[in-house]
Amino acid sequence: MESTYYKTMGLDLGERRIGIALSDLMGIIATGLETYERKDIKSDCEYISKLVSKHGVKEIVVGLPKNMDGTSGERVNKTYEFCEVLKKYTNAKIVFYDERLTTVAAEKLLISADVSRQKRKTVIDKLAATIILQDYLNFNQRGK
């Protein structure tokens, strides 16, 4: 019988950066891990797969950037394409979670905390990944 205790990774895929977050083993709390500067899809997937192995991740939650009206655009297609390649590098289950407004929420949170514009640029993706993952964990309540 497989344990219900494992870490979940959250990803916020951007054009230039990927925000990365991790859950605790019980799947209750999401914590920002880092903001990764993208290189190319192969390097990006190799890097993420190393983090998956290092942290014992069994599930990856990827923010799905739908349009505000719920339709899928070019960014959604790029997200699916990235994840198809990522599947070749890891055995972790990949799930998609609607990320509409997470970057906006992250920006508002950082502004309310009086974080400078320059500093916001370096942490916004990590915070967006944390929000995506925490929303997913709250929705699924795996540890119940």
HELIX and SHEET records of a PDB file:
HELIX    1   1 ILE A   41  HIS A   55  1                                  15    
HELIX    2   2 GLU A   74  LEU A   86  1                                  13    
HELIX    3   3 THR A  102  SER A  112  1                                  11    
HELIX    4   4 ARG A  117  ASN A  140  1                                  24    
SHEET    1   A 5 ALA A  30  GLU A  37  0                                        
SHEET    2   A 5 ARG A  17  SER A  23 -1                                        
SHEET    3   A 5 LYS A   7  LEU A  13 -1                                        
SHEET    4   A 5 VAL A  57  LEU A  64  1                                        
SHEET    5   A 5 LYS A  93  ASP A  98  1                                        
END                                                                             
